[in-house]
Amino acid sequence: MQHVPWKIGQTYEEICQLYIDFILGKYGQGSNVVFDGYSSDTSTKDATHRRCTGRVTGSLLAFHHHMKLTMKQDRFISNKENNQRFINMLSTILEQNMFHRPCQIRC
Protein backbone atom coordinates (compact mmCIF):
# COMPACT_ATOMS: atom_id res chain seq x y z
CA MET A 1 0.00 0.00 0.00
CA GLN A 2 2.94 2.35 0.58
CA HIS A 3 4.23 2.24 -3.02
CA VAL A 4 1.63 4.73 -4.21
CA PRO A 5 1.76 8.11 -2.44
CA TRP A 6 -1.54 9.72 -1.47
CA LYS A 7 -2.17 13.45 -1.20
CA ILE A 8 -4.53 15.08 1.26
CA GLY A 9 -7.52 16.42 -0.68
CA GLN A 10 -7.70 13.57 -3.21
CA THR A 11 -10.88 11.51 -3.22
CA TYR A 12 -10.64 7.83 -2.38
CA GLU A 13 -11.77 7.11 -5.92
CA GLU A 14 -8.83 9.15 -7.26
CA ILE A 15 -6.50 7.24 -4.94
CA CYS A 16 -7.85 3.95 -6.31
CA GLN A 17 -7.14 5.24 -9.82
CA LEU A 18 -3.53 5.88 -8.77
CA TYR A 19 -3.24 2.18 -7.90
CA ILE A 20 -4.75 1.17 -11.26
CA ASP A 21 -2.26 3.42 -13.06
CA PHE A 22 0.59 1.99 -10.96
CA ILE A 23 -0.41 -1.61 -11.70
CA LEU A 24 -0.87 -0.97 -15.43
CA GLY A 25 2.41 0.92 -15.69
CA LYS A 26 4.43 -1.65 -13.78
CA TYR A 27 2.74 -4.96 -14.68
CA GLY A 28 0.38 -4.35 -17.61
CA GLN A 29 -3.22 -5.35 -18.31
CA GLY A 30 -4.29 -8.82 -17.19
CA SER A 31 -2.22 -8.71 -14.01
CA ASN A 32 -3.32 -10.68 -10.99
CA VAL A 33 -3.59 -8.59 -7.85
CA VAL A 34 -3.35 -10.27 -4.47
CA PHE A 35 -4.08 -8.55 -1.17
CA ASP A 36 -3.10 -9.79 2.24
CA GLY A 37 -6.15 -8.80 4.27
CA TYR A 38 -6.60 -7.77 7.87
CA SER A 39 -8.73 -9.77 10.24
CA SER A 40 -10.22 -8.34 13.41
CA ASP A 41 -8.60 -11.11 15.44
CA THR A 42 -5.12 -11.00 16.90
CA SER A 43 -2.54 -12.03 14.33
CA THR A 44 1.13 -12.97 14.32
CA LYS A 45 1.58 -9.97 11.99
CA ASP A 46 0.31 -7.45 14.57
CA ALA A 47 3.77 -6.82 16.04
CA THR A 48 5.19 -6.19 12.56
CA HIS A 49 2.36 -3.80 11.71
CA ARG A 50 2.93 -1.88 14.95
CA ARG A 51 6.67 -1.67 14.25
CA CYS A 52 6.10 -0.44 10.67
CA THR A 53 3.62 2.22 11.76
CA GLY A 54 5.76 3.46 14.63
CA ARG A 55 3.12 2.25 17.07
CA VAL A 56 0.81 5.06 15.95
CA THR A 57 -2.71 4.03 14.99
CA GLY A 58 -4.93 6.32 12.96
CA SER A 59 -8.52 7.03 13.86
CA LEU A 60 -11.27 4.85 12.46
CA LEU A 61 -12.75 6.70 9.51
CA ALA A 62 -16.09 6.25 7.75
CA PHE A 63 -15.26 7.04 4.13
CA HIS A 64 -16.72 6.55 0.65
CA HIS A 65 -15.57 6.92 -2.97
CA HIS A 66 -16.19 10.65 -3.33
CA MET A 67 -14.94 11.68 0.10
CA LYS A 68 -11.63 13.54 0.25
CA LEU A 69 -8.65 12.25 2.18
CA THR A 70 -8.18 14.30 5.34
CA MET A 71 -5.28 12.52 7.05
CA LYS A 72 -1.83 11.39 6.06
CA GLN A 73 -1.58 8.04 4.29
CA ASP A 74 0.51 6.39 7.00
CA ARG A 75 -2.02 7.37 9.69
CA PHE A 76 -4.92 6.09 7.58
CA ILE A 77 -3.40 2.70 6.76
CA SER A 78 -2.09 2.19 10.29
CA ASN A 79 -5.69 1.49 11.33
CA LYS A 80 -6.46 -2.14 10.36
CA GLU A 81 -10.15 -1.45 9.78
CA ASN A 82 -9.50 1.56 7.54
CA ASN A 83 -6.95 -0.43 5.58
CA GLN A 84 -9.26 -3.42 5.11
CA ARG A 85 -12.16 -1.22 4.01
CA PHE A 86 -9.89 0.57 1.52
CA ILE A 87 -8.65 -2.79 0.18
CA ASN A 88 -12.29 -3.86 -0.27
CA MET A 89 -13.06 -0.62 -2.15
CA LEU A 90 -9.95 -0.96 -4.30
CA SER A 91 -10.77 -4.61 -5.07
CA THR A 92 -14.22 -3.64 -6.33
CA ILE A 93 -12.80 -0.87 -8.51
CA LEU A 94 -10.11 -3.20 -9.89
CA GLU A 95 -12.80 -5.72 -10.82
CA GLN A 96 -14.80 -2.97 -12.54
CA ASN A 97 -11.68 -2.06 -14.55
CA MET A 98 -11.39 -5.60 -15.95
CA PHE A 99 -8.57 -6.87 -13.80
CA HIS A 100 -8.74 -10.52 -12.84
CA ARG A 101 -10.80 -11.01 -9.72
CA PRO A 102 -8.44 -10.07 -6.87
CA CYS A 103 -7.77 -12.74 -4.31
CA GLN A 104 -8.16 -11.58 -0.75
CA ILE A 105 -6.37 -13.64 1.85
CA ARG A 106 -7.48 -13.35 5.45
CA CYS A 107 -4.72 -14.23 7.87
N, C-alpha and C positions, 0 to 999 in steps of 0.2 A: 504494500500500500504506500510505502514511502518513496517509491521511484517516481511518482508523478506529483509535483508540487501543486498545492492548492493555494488560492489567493482569497483572502477575506473579501466578501462582496460577490463572489461567483455563486451561481445557483448550484444546487446539488446535481441538477441535470447537466449543467455545463461541466462540472467536475467529472461526471460519468463519461461525457464526450471526450475529455482529456485522456481517460483510460482507453477508450476505443481508439483514439488517434495513436496513442502509445503502442498498443497491441498491433495495430495495422502497420505502423512504421517499423516496428522491431521484428514482428513475426509474420505478417501478411494475413490475408483473408483465409479463412478455414482453420485458423488456429484453435486449439483446445485450451480453454482457460479453466484452471483448477484453483479453487479457494480452500483454504484451511480454516474452517469455521470456528466460532467461539460458542461453547456451551455455557449454560448458567451454572453448571457444577464446577467444583474445584478440579483443576487439571494439573498435570505435571508441568505444563507450559506456563503456569501462572507466575512462577518465580522469574522466568525469562522475560515475560511480558513486563513485569514490574521493573526489572533491571533496564530493559530497553526504553521504558518511558520515564526513567528517573524517579520512579515511585510516585509520580504525579498522575492522578486520574481525573479526566475531564468530567464535567457535569453531564448527566443524562439529558439528551436533547430530543424533543419531538420535532422531526423535520420531514419535509416532503420535497418533491422534485423542484418546485419553483421557489422554494425558500432559499434565501441567501445565507452563505456561510458567515457566521459571526464570531467564530473562535479559531485559533490556530489549529492547523492540521494535526500536529502531534497531540494536542489536548483532546481533540475530537476522537481520534482513533485510540487514545489510551483508555477510553471507556469501552469495555467489551460489548455492551449492548448497542452503543452507537455504531461501533465497527461492524457488528453482525447485521444490523439493520441497513447500513450502507452497502455491505456486500450483497444483501438480498436485493436491494434496489439496483445495484450495478449488474447483478446476474440477470434480472428481468430485462434491463435495457440492452445487455449484450445479446440475449436471445432475440429481442426485437430487431436487432441489427444483423441478424443471420449468422451469428457465430454458433458453433456447435453448442448444444446444451451444456452449460457449465456444470461441473461436478462439485458439489459442496460436501466436504468431509467434516463431520462433527467429531471432535476428539474430546 
